[in-house]
Amino acid sequence: MSSRRKNLIFAAVICLLAALSWLWLQHSARGSGETAVVEYGDAGQCVEYPLNKNARYDLDTGYYTVHFEVQNGRIRFVDSPCPDHTCESFGWLQSAGDWAACLPARAKLSVVQKNAS
């Protein structure tokens, strides 16, 4: 086998390994937080939303009704009724530790990793 052919095979194997590594990293990063928790109101009530099912949720916080969208293991504020819509600009949350807040609605959205029990 010629050295040129060996080099092409070696380069193809390296490219394949790089592509597989990239796919694995993308898959492991997506949905690394399994649940979204919303703390709302003055008394600190909590509600959990699963991130493994695409859906839209509405939550009356006592100040505003906030709206969430879950899609592909991610969650975000959508269609905010508050005056400044800052919570919508946080975008998609997907990893454990990601958070967003709607201060006029007194709502904090965070992604958490649930422990297997």
C-alpha positions in Angstrom: 0.0 0.0 0.0 1.4 3.4 -0.9 2.2 6.0 1.6 -0.3 8.4 0.0 -3.1 5.9 0.4 -2.1 5.3 4.1 -2.2 9.0 4.7 -5.7 9.3 3.2 -7.0 6.4 5.3 -5.4 8.0 8.4 -7.0 11.4 7.6 -10.4 9.8 7.0 -10.3 7.9 10.3 -9.3 11.1 12.2 -12.2 13.0 10.5 -14.6 10.3 11.4 -13.5 10.3 15.0 -13.8 14.1 15.2 -17.3 14.0 13.8 -18.4 11.2 16.2 -16.9 13.2 19.1 -18.7 16.3 18.1 -22.0 14.4 17.8 -21.5 12.9 21.2 -20.8 16.2 22.8 -23.8 17.8 21.2 -26.0 15.0 22.4 -24.7 15.0 26.0 -25.0 18.8 26.3 -28.6 18.8 25.1 -31.0 18.1 27.9 -28.3 18.0 30.6 -30.9 19.5 32.9 -33.9 17.3 33.1 -36.4 19.5 34.8 -37.3 23.2 34.9 -38.3 24.7 38.2 -40.3 27.9 38.5 -40.3 29.7 41.8 -42.9 32.4 41.9 -45.0 34.8 44.0 -44.1 36.3 47.4 -44.5 33.0 49.2 -42.0 31.2 47.0 -44.3 28.6 45.5 -42.6 26.1 43.1 -43.8 24.2 40.1 -41.7 21.7 38.0 -41.9 21.2 34.2 -40.3 18.2 32.5 -38.0 19.0 29.7 -38.5 15.7 27.9 -41.9 16.6 26.5 -42.5 19.5 24.1 -45.3 21.7 25.5 -46.5 25.2 26.3 -47.3 26.1 29.9 -49.1 29.1 31.5 -48.6 30.0 35.1 -50.5 32.7 37.1 -48.0 34.1 39.5 -50.5 36.4 41.2 -49.0 39.4 39.3 -48.9 38.3 35.7 -49.6 35.1 33.8 -46.2 34.0 32.4 -45.9 31.6 29.5 -43.2 29.0 28.9 -42.3 26.8 25.9 -40.5 23.5 26.2 -38.9 22.1 23.1 -36.1 19.6 22.5 -35.0 19.5 26.1 -35.0 23.3 26.5 -37.3 25.9 28.0 -37.8 29.6 27.6 -40.2 32.5 28.5 -42.5 33.3 25.6 -45.2 36.0 25.1 -44.4 37.8 28.3 -47.2 40.2 29.4 -44.7 42.3 31.5 -43.8 45.8 30.3 -40.2 45.3 29.3 -40.1 41.6 28.1 -36.6 41.2 29.5 -37.3 37.6 30.5 -37.8 36.6 26.8 -34.3 37.8 25.9 -32.7 35.2 28.1 -33.5 32.7 25.3 -33.4 28.9 25.6 -32.3 27.3 28.9 -31.1 23.7 28.7 -28.2 23.0 31.0 -28.4 22.5 34.8 -27.8 25.9 36.4 -29.2 28.0 33.5 -31.8 30.5 34.8 -34.0 33.4 33.8 -36.3 35.7 35.7 -39.3 37.9 35.1 -39.1 40.4 37.9 -42.5 42.1 37.4 -44.2 38.6 37.6 -41.9 37.6 40.5 -41.0 34.4 38.7 -37.6 32.7 38.4 -37.1 29.9 35.9 -34.1 27.5 36.4 -33.0 24.2 35.0 -32.0 21.5 37.5 -30.5 18.1 37.2 -32.7 15.6 39.0 -30.8 13.0 41.0 -31.7 9.4 40.3 -33.2 8.0 43.5 
